[in-house]
Amino acid sequence: MYTTNEGKDFVLGYGGDVERVVLLGTKEFFQKLCTANTIFMDGFKIKSECKLFKYLYTFHCLVGEKIITTTYALLYDNSEEAYSKMFQIMMFVANKNKMKFNPGKIYTDMEVNLIPAIENTVSSNNIKMQLSLYHFVNAIWNKVQSLGLSQNDDVNIEKTIRRICLLGMIPVEQIDDIWIKIKEEAPQNENLSELISYVTKTLMITNEGREYNKVAWNYYNSENIIKSINFSTGWNDYINENINNSVLDIKNLILKLKNKNLGFEMEIITNQEKSSKIAKIPKKFKAIEEKFKHAKERFENGTTSAIEYLDEMI
């Protein structure tokens, strides 16, 4: 249960008794995470017969041209204390194995408790935090659904929602002006007004209490946007279809993760031809990437205005 098919330890470390956190993976993959300058993180609420664990957190980094999942953490909840314990274990495992977990940039999901845990636990003070575009859009879309706006067939309401979802693709210094224009052109609708208020309070208001500043959710000059969206959708599908569709005991949950990890190992160690084939971006994501690229070129050469650039990507 706790070793791979090759007999390698799959438990990297753990801490706590009742409030337990377990770090899973192989040392070889953990080393890849420690040597990566940019890492990607994602959290999932899981269904498990084992009541000790309610959340799964995954750590990813680029290996060649593909984002690979390297390390997994099972947590008792998603509190700041749980995340801090997770990072403390990671730092301990790294030091024990003469490694250094000290990334320069972290892409995360929209989990506010994660930020202070990283700041207070990870050694570097120069880590750049970036909210994943996938989770930025998901947070807005979840609010859209909760307000019943996803059932609305008003094309102008739909256009406003799509503009909001793409705000992160605007140059950061132009976001405030574009936000004013979006609000001015938005149709009158009570639920839409509530969505606009949510976005304003969460992402726009400049004060120390704001959850994420504009730089943290701006992707205008970011790399790996499409790759990160691709791996995020893949992992969400995997969690929903292979873990949360059936309530697993801890043995079978870890077995699922070991098999998933073995698949990533095979992608790396098998022949280069297969690895190149797997690394290709799916056509639908490639089409999105080309659309963004074309719209950005037209915007930067002055062919379109900022709001026209935004609408061109819709």
URFEN-V346150 format. One record per pair of residues at least 24 apart in sequence whose ideal C-beta (glycine too) atoms are under 10 Angstrom apart, sorted by the first residue. I is the first residue (numbers start at 0). J is the second residue. If there is no record, write none. Layout:
I&J  I&J
This chain:
0&249  0&250  0&251  0&253  0&254  0&257  1&250  1&253  1&257  2&257  3&257  3&258  3&260  3&261  3&264  4&257  4&258  4&261  4&264  5&261  5&264  7&264  9&71  9&253  9&254  9&256  9&257  9&260  10&253  11&70  11&71  11&72  11&88  11&89  11&91  11&92  11&93  11&95  11&96  12&72  12&85  12&87  12&88  12&89  12&90  12&91  12&92  12&93  12&95  13&72  13&73  13&84  13&88  13&92  14&84  14&85  14&87  14&88  14&91  15&51  15&74  15&75  15&80  15&81  15&84  15&88  16&51  17&50  17&51  17&75  18&51  18&74  18&75  18&76  18&78  18&80  18&81  18&84  19&49  19&51  19&52  19&73  19&74  19&75  19&81  19&84  20&51  20&52  20&54  20&56  20&72  20&73  20&74  20&75  20&76  20&80  20&81  20&82  20&83  20&84  20&85  20&86  20&87  20&88  20&89  21&51  21&52  21&71  21&72  21&73  21&74  21&75  21&85  21&88  21&249  21&253  22&56  22&58  22&70  22&71  22&72  22&73  22&74  22&84  22&85  22&86  22&88  22&89  22&91  22&92  23&55  23&57  23&70  23&71  23&72  23&73  23&252  23&253  23&256  23&257  23&260  24&57  24&58  24&68  24&69  24&70  24&71  24&72  24&92  24&256  24&257  24&260  25&69  25&70  25&257  25&260  25&261  25&264  26&92  26&95  26&96  26&98  27&69  27&264  27&267  28&58  28&60  28&62  28&67  28&68  28&69  28&70  28&71  28&260  28&263  28&264  28&267  29&58  29&69  29&70  29&89  29&92  29&93  29&96  29&98  29&100  30&69  30&93  30&96  30&97  30&98  31&58  31&59  31&60  31&61  31&62  31&67  31&69  31&70  31&267  32&58  32&59  32&60  32&62  32&67  32&68  32&69  32&70  32&89  32&93  32&98  32&100  32&102  33&60  33&69  33&70  33&89  33&92  33&93  33&96  33&98  33&99  33&100  33&101  33&102  34&60  34&98  34&99  34&100  34&101  34&102  35&59  35&60  35&61  35&62  35&67  35&69  35&100  35&102  35&103  35&104  36&60  36&61  36&101  36&102  36&103  36&104  37&61  37&66  37&102  37&103  37&104  37&105  37&106  37&127  37&129  37&222  37&223  37&227  38&66  38&69  38&70  38&100  38&102  38&103  38&104  38&105  38&106  38&107  38&126  39&66  39&67  39&68  39&69  39&102  39&104  39&105  39&106  39&107  39&108  39&129  39&131  39&133  39&223  39&226  39&227  39&230  39&231  39&234  40&70  40&72  40&82  40&102  40&105  40&106  40&107  40&108  40&110  40&113  40&117  40&131  41&68  41&106  41&107  41&108  41&110  41&131  41&133  41&134  41&227  41&230  41&231  41&234  41&235  41&238  42&72  42&74  42&77  42&82  42&107  42&108  42&109  42&110  42&112  42&113  42&134  43&77  43&108  43&234  43&235  43&237  43&238  43&239  43&242  43&243  44&76  44&77  44&238  44&243  45&73  45&74  45&238  45&242  45&243  45&246  45&247  45&252  46&238  46&242  46&243  46&244  46&245  46&246  46&247  46&252  47&73  47&242  47&243  47&246  47&247  47&248  47&249  47&251  47&252  48&246  48&247  48&248  48&249  48&250  48&251  48&252  49&73  49&246  49&247  49&248  49&249  49&250  49&252  49&253  50&75  50&249  51&75  51&249  52&76  52&249  52&252  53&77  53&81  54&78  54&81  54&82  54&85  54&110  55&234  55&238  55&242  55&243  55&252  55&256  56&81  56&82  56&85  56&108  56&110  56&113  57&108  57&230  57&234  57&237  57&238  57&256  57&259  58&85  58&89  58&100  58&102  58&105  59&106  59&226  59&227  59&230  59&231  59&234  59&263  60&102  61&222  61&223  61&226  61&227  62&263  62&266  62&267  62&274  62&278  63&266  63&267  63&271  63&274  63&275  63&278  64&226  64&274  64&275  64&277  64&278  64&279  64&280  65&226  65&229  65&230  65&263  65&266  65&267  65&274  65&275  65&277  65&278  65&279  65&280  66&106  66&223  66&226  66&227  66&229  66&230  66&231  66&233  66&234  66&263  66&278  67&230  67&260  67&262  67&263  67&264  67&266  67&267  68&230  68&233  68&234  68&237  68&256  68&259  68&260  68&262  68&263  69&260  69&263  70&100  70&260  71&252  71&253  71&256  71&257  71&259  71&260  73&249  73&252  73&253  73&256  76&112  77&110  77&111  77&112  77&113  78&112  78&116  79&110  79&111  79&112  79&113  79&114  79&115  79&116  79&119  79&120  80&112  80&116  81&112  81&113  81&116  82&110  82&112  82&113  82&114  82&115  82&116  82&117  82&119  82&120  83&112  83&113  83&115  83&116  83&117  83&118  83&119  83&120  83&121  84&116  84&120  85&113  85&116  85&120  86&113  86&116  86&117  86&118  86&119  86&120  86&121  86&122  87&116  87&119  87&120  87&121  88&120  89&120  89&121  90&120  90&121  90&122  93&122  94&122  99&123  101&125  101&126  102&126  102&127  103&127  104&128  104&129  104&221  104&222  104&223  105&129  105&130  105&131  106&130  106&131  106&132  106&133  106&134  106&218  106&221  106&223  106&224  106&227  106&231  107&131  107&134  107&211  107&215  108&133  108&134  108&135  108&137  108&138  108&231  109&133  109&134  109&135  109&136  109&137  109&138  109&139  109&141  109&201  109&210  109&211  109&216  110&134  110&210  111&201  111&210  111&211  114&210  114&211  114&215  127&214  127&215  128&211  128&212  128&214  128&215  128&216  129&167  129&211  129&214  129&215  129&216  129&217  129&218  129&221  129&223  129&227  130&167  130&202  130&210  130&211  130&212  130&214  130&215  130&216  130&217  130&218  131&167  131&216  131&218  131&224  131&227  131&228  131&230  131&231  132&164  132&165  132&167  132&168  132&216  132&217  132&218  132&221  132&223  132&224  132&225  132&227  132&228  132&231  133&224  133&227  133&228  133&229  133&230  133&231  133&232  133&234  133&235  134&216  134&227  134&228  134&231  135&164  135&165  135&166  135&167  135&202  135&211  135&215  135&216  135&217  135&218  136&161  136&163  136&164  136&165  136&166  136&167  136&228  137&164  137&231  137&232  137&235  138&164  138&197  138&198  138&201  138&202  138&210  138&211  138&216  139&163  139&164  139&165  139&166  139&194  139&197  139&198  139&201  139&202  140&164  142&190  142&193  142&194  142&197  142&198  142&201  143&190  143&191  143&194  143&197  145&190  145&193  145&194  145&197  146&188  146&189  146&190  146&191  146&192  146&193  146&194  146&197  147&190  148&188  148&190  148&191  148&193  148&194  151&186  151&188  151&190  151&191  153&186  153&188  153&191  154&186  155&184  155&185  155&186  155&187  155&188  155&191  156&185  156&186  156&187  156&188  156&190  156&191  156&194  157&313  158&184  158&185  158&186  158&310  158&313  159&184  159&185  159&186  159&188  159&191  159&194  159&195  160&185  160&191  160&194  160&313  161&309  161&310  161&312  161&313  162&306  162&309  162&310  162&312  162&313  163&191  163&194  163&195  163&197  163&198  163&202  163&309  164&198  164&312  164&313  165&218  165&291  165&294  165&308  165&309  165&310  165&311  165&312  165&313  166&198  166&202  166&203  166&213  166&216  166&217  166&218  166&309  167&202  167&213  167&215  167&216  167&217  167&218  167&219  167&221  167&224  168&217  168&218  168&219  168&221  168&224  168&291  168&294  168&295  168&298  168&308  168&309  168&312  169&213  169&217  169&218  169&219  169&298  169&305  169&306  169&308  169&309  169&312  170&217  170&219  170&220  170&298  170&299  170&305  170&308  171&212  171&213  171&214  171&215  171&216  171&217  171&218  171&219  171&220  172&213  172&217  172&219  173&219  173&305  173&306  173&308  173&309  174&202  174&203  174&213  174&216  174&217  174&219  174&305  175&203  175&205  175&213  176&305  176&306  177&304  177&305  177&306  177&308  177&309  178&202  178&203  178&213  180&304  180&305  180&306  180&309  181&306  181&309  184&306  218&291  219&291  219&295  219&298  220&295  224&284  224&287  224&288  224&291  225&280  225&281  225&283  225&284  225&285  225&286  225&287  225&288  225&289  225&291  226&278  226&280  226&284  226&288  228&280  228&284  228&287  228&288  229&280  229&281  229&283  229&284  229&285  229&287  229&288  232&281  232&283  232&284  233&281  234&259  287&312
